[in-house]
Amino acid sequence: MLGLEEVKIIENQVTEANIHYSHLRDDLVDHICCDVEHMMKDGYKFSDAYEKVRERIGYRGLKKIQDDTFYLIDKTYRTMKKLMKTTGLIAPALLGIGSLFKIFHWPGAGILLVLGFFVLCFLFLPTSIYILYKETKSKKNVFTYLSGFMAALLYSLGVLFKVMHFPFGTELLFAGIFTSALLFLPALFITKLKGASKSTEKSAIAIGMVALIILLIGFVFKIMHWPGASALLFFGNVFVFVIAIPFYGISLMKNKKQISGQFIFLIIASSWLVISMNLISVKTSRTLGKNYYNLYESLSKNNSDLLTSNTTFYNTDTLANTKEIHKATTEIIESIEAIKKTLLRMDNPQNPYLEDISIKSIEFLKHPFDRELVFKSMIGEKNDGIAFDLQNKLKAYTNTIGKYTQSASGSDLLNTLATEFKSSDWPTAKFNRTLFHSINYLSMVQQKILLFESNAQMESKIMAKNSIKKPQNQNS
C-alpha cells in the first residue's frame, strides 16, 4: 500500500504533465498507483517501480492520453484538430511548390504562394492556437499564444508581400520581428522561467531570452543599416553560443539522467535560427553594397561622358553664354568632387585611389554603411557641416545660370534643380544617410548639373543659328 507522500509524488507528476481534465487526472493517478503497487508486491522499491511505470508510459504519454480523450468526447476539438493537421500538410506543400515555380519563373507561382500563405496564416495558425489552448487550459498562456500568433501572422504576411512585391512588405516584416522580440519571446521565457525548478536552468533561460531579443533587433538594424547593428549581433551571438546554450546544456545534464529529443531539437533549432540570421544579414549587406557599387559605376561613367562632351563643346564654341555656364558648372562640379574626396579620406586615409575618385576608390571603403562619419562632416553637431556650405554654392550656381536660361525647357530644368536645393532641411534630409548613399547622391547632383549644362549648350547653339538666319532673311 502506498503512503500519502508517495501518492503525492504521483499526483505532482500528473499535474506537471498539464492534465487539466479533472476526471481523467484522478483516473490516471489511480491507474499509476495500482501499477506501482503491483510491482512493489514483486519486490521492487517504490522509486524503482515508479521509474519503470514512467518508462512504460513513455515521453508525453500522459499528455497523449488526454489528447486522445478530448478527441473522442469533444466534437469541436476533433474538427479543429483535423483541420490543423490537414492545413499543416497543405500549407508547406503549396509554399514549397510555389517557391519552386517562382525560382524557375513558371506560371502560377504567385497563385500557389498566395494560397499557401493564406492556408498558413488564416487556417493553420488559428486552429493551432485553439488546440494549444484547449490542451493546456491555461489562461496564463493566452497572451503567449496570441502574441506568438500575431508575430507569426505579421512575419508570414511580410514575406508574402515582399516576394509578391506588394506594398508594405517591409513594414509587415518588421512588425512581425518586433512583435516577436518585444511581446512573444518575453512572454514565452517568463512561462519557461516559472516552470524551471533549478536556479541554473532559470539563469540559462533568462540569458537565452535576452540573447534572442538582442539578435532579432540586431538583425533588423543590420538589414536597415542602422548604427549599432554590429554590436547587437556580436553580443547576441556571444550570449547564445558562448553562455546560454552551454549553460543550459550543463544544467540539464546535471539534473536529468536522460537527454530528451526536445533538448536536441532546441540546440539544432536555435543554432539554425541564429546562423541563418547571421548569413542573411551578411548576404543583405553584400547585395546592397553591390547595388550601391553598380550605381556608382554607372553614375561615374555617365558623368565622365557628359563632362567630356560639355568640355569639347566649350572648346569649339565662342559664345559668351557658353563660357559663363561652363565656368560656373566646372566650379560647382569641382566643389562636389572635393567633398567626395573628403568623405573617402575620413573613411580610409590609406585609400590609394583618393585623387581620381574612380570606381576602385569605392572598393577600398572601410565603413560603407557608416552614418556617423557622414553626419559629422556633412551636417555637424551645430549644423555647421560641409553640406550647408554646398547648399549655398548650389543656390548661387542656379541664380547665376538663371541669367543665361531663356527657353521654357531650360527654365523648367533649372527650376527643378533650384527647388531641390532651396529647402532649409536639404542638408539634414539628404545627408543623414550612409557613406555609400551620400557619395552616390553627390554623384547624382553632379549628373543633374552636367545635364543642365549640356541642355544649355544646345540651346545656345540653336539660338546662335537663329540669330544668323534672321539678318539673312531681312536682307533677302
Summary of the structure (lengths in Angstrom):
residues: 476
radius of gyration: 34.7
end to end distance: 134.0
largest distance: 135.0
contacts: 1441
relative contact order: 0.05
helix: 83%
strand: 0%
